[in-house]
Amino acid sequence: MKPLIQNKNLAGIISALLSAILFALCVPFAKLLSNYVPPVITGGLLYSGAGLGLFLTLLFKPCGSELSLTKKEIPYSICMIILDICAIIFLMLGISKTTGANASLLGNFELAGTVVFAFLIFKEKVSKNLFIAILLITLASIILTFEGYGSFIFNVGSVFVLLSCICWGLENNFTRLLSIKDTRQITIIKGIFSGLGGLIIALIIGEVFPSIKWVLLTMCLGVFSYGVSVCLYIYAQRFLGASKTGAIYSLAPYFGVVFSLIILKEKPLLQFYTALIIMIIATFLVIRDTKNS
């Protein structure tokens, strides 16, 4: 993908923001679809739609100047897929054994997992400003998803949700290692195999497939909210690394709330405005750190 914006840091920031916005669009539409499509099947169809949709684009526009994946990247690709599927399994187990509020609250630690692995294992630089920004983002996310003191529960389900965060945090870093390659190829592999894994899990736990109309609508949503979004996310990682991209991408829940306000006519609570102020400060720190790097 040849950058339209020559400033690489700016291209990365804009790509990460667009990725978050597209993913956030999934929130209100997936909520509407939840009346017709079971949750695990929804996840599998979103991933599958992303993979198949981008595969079709290759038929009309080949990779061009982008570097194709080679045998050298096979281990990273396999790790990415396995971690994705494991994360889905752990999350489903967690949700089944704890409250939805608790799962949402703990799910915010994916960013922390991404940064810890990026720093300790993949030797990615984490500056003081970025570290503070990540703490603020995590705090803001906790405030946004807080649904009362019942959210603060630690049980077996909590452990599974945290394990899913660890898997996705590590998966984000393996994806970062592939980011110099063709983003569509990576997303196609991720979408098709992770989607297939999710659909197999759905069948194992007894979820029933909806009618073809809802299957196609869910997959179409996946093309943009997962497919194009993941492409932009990987492209941003190419320039910003796993930590900064993850930090900017963490704006997605806020965009999701905004879209829910518009589409579902939901009303924001006081905690939304509190979290928004903290997130604005954190985003400023991330962008400032990116300009200085």
C-alpha positions as CSV (number, residue, x, y, z in Angstrom):
1,M,0.0,0.0,0.0
2,K,1.7,3.2,-1.2
3,P,1.1,6.0,1.4
4,L,-1.1,8.9,0.2
5,I,0.4,10.9,3.1
6,Q,4.2,11.2,2.9
7,N,4.7,11.9,6.6
8,K,4.8,8.3,7.9
9,N,3.8,9.1,11.5
10,L,0.8,11.1,10.3
11,A,-0.2,8.3,7.9
12,G,0.0,5.9,10.9
13,I,-2.1,8.1,13.2
14,I,-4.8,8.7,10.6
15,S,-4.9,5.0,9.6
16,A,-5.2,3.9,13.3
17,L,-8.0,6.5,13.8
18,L,-9.9,5.3,10.7
19,S,-9.5,1.7,11.8
20,A,-11.0,2.6,15.2
21,I,-13.9,4.4,13.6
22,L,-14.7,1.6,11.2
23,F,-14.6,-1.0,14.0
24,A,-16.8,1.2,16.2
25,L,-19.5,1.2,13.5
26,C,-19.8,-2.5,14.3
27,V,-21.1,-1.7,17.8
28,P,-24.6,-0.4,17.0
29,F,-25.1,-2.6,14.0
30,A,-24.0,-5.7,15.8
31,K,-26.4,-4.8,18.5
32,L,-29.2,-4.7,16.0
33,L,-28.1,-8.0,14.5
34,S,-28.0,-9.6,17.9
35,N,-31.8,-10.1,17.8
36,Y,-31.3,-12.5,14.8
37,V,-27.7,-13.8,15.0
38,P,-26.2,-15.6,18.0
39,P,-23.0,-13.9,19.5
40,V,-20.3,-16.5,18.6
41,I,-21.7,-16.9,15.1
42,T,-21.7,-13.1,14.8
43,G,-18.0,-13.0,15.6
44,G,-17.2,-15.9,13.1
45,L,-19.2,-14.3,10.3
46,L,-17.6,-10.9,10.9
47,Y,-14.2,-12.4,10.5
48,S,-15.2,-14.6,7.6
49,G,-16.8,-11.6,5.8
50,A,-13.6,-9.6,6.3
51,G,-11.4,-12.4,4.8
52,L,-13.7,-13.3,1.9
53,G,-14.5,-9.7,1.1
54,L,-10.8,-8.7,0.8
55,F,-10.0,-11.8,-1.1
56,L,-12.5,-10.7,-3.8
57,T,-10.7,-7.3,-4.0
58,L,-7.5,-9.2,-5.0
59,L,-9.3,-10.4,-8.1
60,F,-9.8,-6.8,-9.3
61,K,-6.7,-5.2,-7.9
62,P,-3.7,-7.5,-7.3
63,C,-1.0,-6.7,-4.6
64,G,1.0,-4.5,-6.9
65,S,4.1,-3.0,-5.1
66,E,3.2,-4.6,-1.7
67,L,5.4,-7.4,-0.4
68,S,3.7,-10.8,-0.4
69,L,3.9,-13.2,2.5
70,T,6.7,-15.8,2.2
71,K,7.5,-19.1,4.0
72,K,9.5,-17.0,6.5
73,E,6.2,-15.5,7.8
74,I,4.3,-18.8,8.1
75,P,5.2,-19.3,11.8
76,Y,4.0,-15.7,12.7
77,S,0.8,-16.3,10.6
78,I,0.1,-19.5,12.4
79,C,0.7,-17.9,15.8
80,M,-1.6,-15.0,14.9
81,I,-4.5,-17.4,13.9
82,I,-4.0,-19.8,16.9
83,L,-3.9,-16.9,19.4
84,D,-7.0,-15.3,17.8
85,I,-9.0,-18.6,18.1
86,C,-7.8,-19.2,21.7
87,A,-8.8,-15.6,22.6
88,I,-12.3,-16.2,21.3
89,I,-12.6,-19.5,23.2
90,F,-11.3,-17.9,26.5
91,L,-13.6,-15.0,26.1
92,M,-16.7,-17.2,25.5
93,L,-15.7,-19.3,28.6
94,G,-15.2,-16.2,30.6
95,I,-18.6,-14.7,29.6
96,S,-20.3,-17.9,30.5
97,K,-18.8,-17.9,34.0
98,T,-19.0,-14.3,35.0
99,T,-21.2,-11.2,34.5
100,G,-21.2,-9.2,31.3
101,A,-20.2,-6.1,33.2
102,N,-17.2,-7.9,34.6
103,A,-16.2,-9.2,31.2
104,S,-16.4,-5.7,29.6
105,L,-14.4,-4.2,32.4
106,L,-11.6,-6.8,32.2
107,G,-11.6,-6.7,28.4
108,N,-10.0,-3.3,28.6
109,F,-6.7,-4.9,29.6
110,E,-6.0,-6.0,26.0
111,L,-4.0,-2.8,25.5
112,A,-2.0,-3.4,28.6
113,G,-1.2,-6.9,27.4
114,T,-0.2,-5.6,24.0
115,V,2.2,-3.0,25.5
116,V,3.8,-5.4,28.0
117,F,4.6,-8.0,25.3
118,A,5.8,-5.3,22.9
119,F,8.2,-3.9,25.6
120,L,9.4,-7.2,27.2
121,I,9.5,-9.6,24.3
122,F,9.6,-7.6,21.1
123,K,11.8,-4.8,22.5
124,E,9.6,-2.0,21.4
125,K,10.4,1.4,22.9
126,V,7.8,2.7,25.3
127,S,8.5,6.3,26.4
128,K,7.3,8.0,29.6
129,N,4.6,9.9,27.8
130,L,3.3,6.8,26.0
131,F,3.3,4.9,29.3
132,I,1.3,7.6,31.0
133,A,-1.1,7.8,28.0
134,I,-1.7,4.0,28.2
135,L,-2.5,4.2,31.9
136,L,-5.0,7.0,31.2
137,I,-6.6,5.1,28.3
138,T,-7.0,2.0,30.5
139,L,-8.5,4.2,33.3
140,A,-10.9,5.9,30.9
141,S,-11.9,2.5,29.4
142,I,-12.6,1.2,32.9
143,I,-14.8,4.2,33.7
144,L,-16.6,3.9,30.4
145,T,-17.5,0.2,31.0
146,F,-18.2,0.5,34.7
147,E,-21.7,-0.7,35.5
148,G,-21.7,-0.6,39.2
149,Y,-19.7,-2.3,42.0
150,G,-20.9,-5.7,40.7
151,S,-18.4,-5.2,37.9
152,F,-15.5,-5.7,40.3
153,I,-15.6,-9.5,40.6
154,F,-12.7,-11.9,40.4
155,N,-13.7,-15.5,39.7
156,V,-12.9,-18.2,37.3
157,G,-14.6,-16.3,34.5
158,S,-12.4,-13.3,35.2
159,V,-9.3,-15.5,34.7
160,F,-10.6,-16.6,31.3
161,V,-11.4,-13.0,30.2
162,L,-7.9,-12.0,31.2
163,L,-6.4,-14.9,29.3
164,S,-8.3,-13.7,26.2
165,C,-6.7,-10.3,26.7
166,I,-3.3,-11.9,27.0
167,C,-3.9,-13.9,23.8
168,W,-5.0,-10.8,21.8
169,G,-2.2,-8.7,23.2
170,L,0.4,-11.3,22.0
171,E,-1.5,-11.7,18.7
172,N,-1.3,-7.9,18.1
173,N,2.5,-8.1,18.4
174,F,2.8,-11.1,16.0
175,T,0.6,-9.1,13.6
176,R,3.1,-6.2,14.0
177,L,5.9,-8.5,12.7
178,L,3.8,-9.1,9.5
179,S,2.9,-5.4,9.0
180,I,5.6,-4.7,6.4
181,K,3.9,-7.3,4.1
182,D,0.7,-6.9,2.1
183,T,-2.0,-5.9,4.6
184,R,-4.8,-7.5,2.5
185,Q,-3.1,-10.8,2.5
186,I,-2.6,-10.7,6.3
187,T,-6.3,-9.7,6.8
188,I,-7.5,-12.5,4.4
189,I,-5.6,-15.1,6.3
190,K,-6.6,-13.7,9.7
191,G,-10.3,-13.3,8.6
192,I,-10.9,-16.7,7.0
193,F,-9.1,-18.9,9.5
194,S,-10.1,-17.0,12.6
195,G,-13.7,-16.8,11.3
196,L,-13.7,-20.6,10.6
197,G,-12.4,-21.2,14.1
198,G,-15.2,-19.0,15.6
199,L,-17.9,-20.8,13.6
200,I,-16.7,-24.2,14.6
201,I,-16.8,-23.1,18.3
202,A,-20.3,-21.8,17.7
203,L,-21.4,-25.2,16.4
204,I,-19.7,-27.0,19.3
205,I,-21.6,-24.9,21.9
206,G,-24.9,-25.4,20.1
207,E,-25.6,-22.1,18.5
208,V,-28.1,-22.2,15.6
209,F,-27.3,-20.5,12.3
210,P,-29.7,-17.8,11.2
211,S,-31.3,-17.4,7.8
212,I,-29.1,-16.6,4.8
213,K,-30.3,-12.9,4.8
214,W,-28.8,-12.3,8.3
215,V,-25.6,-14.3,7.4
216,L,-25.0,-12.1,4.4
217,L,-25.7,-8.8,6.3
218,T,-23.3,-9.8,9.1
219,M,-20.6,-10.7,6.6
220,C,-21.1,-7.4,4.8
221,L,-20.6,-5.6,8.1
222,G,-17.5,-7.6,8.6
223,V,-16.0,-6.5,5.3
224,F,-15.7,-2.9,6.6
225,S,-15.8,-3.1,10.4
226,Y,-13.3,-6.0,10.5
227,G,-11.7,-6.3,7.0
228,V,-10.9,-2.7,6.1
229,S,-10.4,-1.8,9.8
230,V,-7.8,-4.6,10.3
231,C,-6.0,-3.6,7.1
232,L,-5.7,0.0,8.4
233,Y,-4.7,-1.2,11.8
234,I,-1.9,-3.3,10.4
235,Y,-0.8,-0.5,8.1
236,A,-0.6,1.8,11.1
237,Q,1.5,-0.7,13.0
238,R,4.0,-0.5,10.1
239,F,4.8,3.1,11.1
240,L,3.8,3.4,14.8
241,G,4.5,-0.1,16.3
242,A,2.1,-2.2,18.4
243,S,1.9,0.0,21.5
244,K,1.1,3.4,19.8
245,T,-1.3,1.8,17.3
246,G,-3.1,0.0,20.1
247,A,-3.3,3.2,22.2
248,I,-5.0,5.2,19.3
249,Y,-7.2,2.2,18.4
250,S,-8.5,2.2,21.9
251,L,-10.6,5.2,21.0
252,A,-13.0,2.7,19.3
253,P,-15.3,2.3,22.3
254,Y,-15.9,6.1,22.4
255,F,-16.7,6.2,18.7
256,G,-18.9,3.2,19.3
257,V,-20.9,5.2,22.0
258,V,-21.2,8.1,19.6
259,F,-22.5,5.9,16.8
260,S,-24.9,4.3,19.3
261,L,-26.2,7.7,20.3
262,I,-26.9,8.5,16.6
263,I,-28.2,5.2,15.4
264,L,-29.8,3.6,18.5
265,K,-30.8,6.9,20.1
266,E,-29.1,6.0,23.4
267,K,-28.3,8.7,25.9
268,P,-24.8,9.1,27.3
269,L,-24.2,8.9,31.0
270,L,-22.0,11.1,33.1
271,Q,-19.2,8.5,33.1
272,F,-19.0,8.9,29.3
273,Y,-18.0,12.6,29.6
274,T,-15.6,11.9,32.4
275,A,-13.9,9.1,30.4
276,L,-13.9,11.3,27.3
277,I,-11.9,14.1,29.0
278,I,-9.3,11.5,30.2
279,M,-9.1,10.0,26.7
280,I,-8.6,13.3,25.0
281,I,-5.6,14.0,27.3
282,A,-4.2,10.5,26.6
283,T,-4.6,10.9,22.9
284,F,-2.8,14.2,23.0
285,L,0.1,12.5,24.8
286,V,0.2,9.7,22.2
287,I,0.2,12.1,19.2
288,R,2.8,14.3,20.9
289,D,5.0,11.2,21.6
290,T,4.6,10.1,18.0
291,K,5.7,13.5,16.6
292,N,8.8,13.5,18.9
293,S,9.9,10.0,17.9
